Amino acid sequence: MTYNFSVKMLHLIFILLMTFISTSSGHRCYVCNKCSEPFKLHGTEVQAGCSFCSTIRTYVQDRLQVTSRSCVPVCVEADARKSGSGIVTSCCQDDLCNATGRIQIPLTLIMSSVFFILPMLSTYFQ
């Protein structure tokens, strides 16, 4: 397989399509105030059409006090703790991504990477 113009164009179209699909419909997020820790999915409200999902954790003397999860139009990640007390805000843009504190990679990014790297590798090994 040669990495020519038509293959590049096909990859570009695929990436644009994946980006449009993933951002056009919005995301679903878990929504709760005073959420249980560890988080329990059962019985937790889910809201659709979200731009961002957020998780806000409040700490007092390095001990987690309260966790809230929400659907928000804009989100800025921040760690505003001072001397172990304060708020930590995390944001994500994937369906139901605010269930855990793990870093999650969007499917669009994974698929885009695969479709760019594979053709380059195939030309390298020919």
C-alpha positions in Angstrom: 0.0 0.0 0.0 1.5 3.3 -1.0 0.6 6.3 1.1 -0.7 8.5 -1.7 -3.1 11.5 -1.9 -6.3 9.4 -2.0 -5.4 7.6 1.2 -4.5 10.8 2.9 -7.9 12.3 1.8 -9.8 9.2 3.0 -8.1 9.6 6.4 -8.9 13.3 6.6 -12.5 12.7 5.8 -12.8 9.9 8.4 -11.3 12.1 11.1 -13.6 15.0 10.3 -16.6 12.7 10.3 -15.5 11.2 13.7 -15.0 14.7 15.2 -18.4 15.9 13.9 -20.2 12.8 15.2 -18.5 13.0 18.7 -19.2 16.7 19.2 -22.5 17.3 17.5 -24.9 15.4 19.7 -23.4 16.3 23.1 -22.5 13.8 25.8 -24.2 12.1 28.7 -23.0 12.8 32.2 -23.7 11.5 35.7 -25.3 14.2 37.8 -25.4 14.1 41.6 -24.7 16.2 44.6 -23.0 14.6 47.6 -22.2 11.6 45.4 -21.1 8.4 47.2 -17.4 7.5 47.2 -16.6 5.1 45.9 -19.1 6.1 43.2 -22.1 3.8 42.6 -23.7 4.0 39.2 -27.0 2.4 40.3 -29.7 5.1 40.9 -27.5 8.0 39.7 -29.2 10.5 37.3 -27.8 10.8 33.8 -28.2 14.0 31.8 -27.8 14.1 28.0 -26.7 16.9 25.6 -23.8 18.0 27.7 -20.7 19.9 26.4 -18.6 18.8 29.4 -19.0 16.4 32.3 -17.4 17.7 35.5 -16.5 16.2 38.9 -15.9 18.5 41.8 -14.3 17.2 45.0 -14.1 19.2 48.2 -11.2 18.4 50.6 -10.7 19.5 54.2 -7.3 18.8 55.7 -6.5 16.3 52.8 -9.7 14.3 53.5 -12.4 14.1 50.8 -15.6 15.6 52.2 -18.0 15.9 49.2 -18.1 14.9 45.6 -20.4 16.4 43.0 -20.8 15.4 39.4 -22.6 17.5 36.8 -23.3 18.4 33.2 -21.8 21.9 32.3 -21.5 24.1 29.2 -17.9 25.1 30.1 -15.3 23.5 32.3 -11.9 24.4 33.5 -9.8 21.9 35.4 -8.3 23.2 38.6 -6.7 22.1 41.8 -7.5 24.9 44.2 -6.3 23.2 47.4 -4.2 25.1 49.8 -2.7 23.3 52.8 -4.8 20.3 52.0 -8.2 22.1 51.9 -10.1 23.3 48.9 -11.7 22.2 45.7 -10.4 20.0 42.8 -12.3 20.2 39.5 -11.9 17.7 36.7 -13.5 17.8 33.3 -14.0 15.4 30.4 -15.9 15.2 27.1 -17.0 11.6 26.6 -20.2 9.7 27.4 -20.5 9.0 31.2 -16.8 9.9 31.7 -17.3 11.5 35.1 -17.8 8.2 36.8 -14.2 7.9 38.0 -11.1 10.0 38.5 -9.2 8.2 35.8 -7.9 9.9 32.7 -9.9 8.8 29.7 -8.9 9.2 26.1 -11.7 10.0 23.7 -12.4 7.4 21.0 -12.0 10.0 18.3 -8.4 10.6 19.3 -7.6 6.9 19.4 -9.2 6.2 15.9 -7.5 9.3 14.4 -4.1 8.1 15.7 -4.6 4.6 14.3 -5.6 5.9 10.9 -2.6 8.2 10.7 0.0 5.8 12.0 -0.9 2.5 10.2 -0.4 3.9 6.6 2.9 5.4 7.6 4.1 2.1 9.1 3.1 0.2 6.0 5.2 2.4 3.8 8.1 2.2 6.2 8.1 -1.6 6.1 7.8 -2.1 2.4 
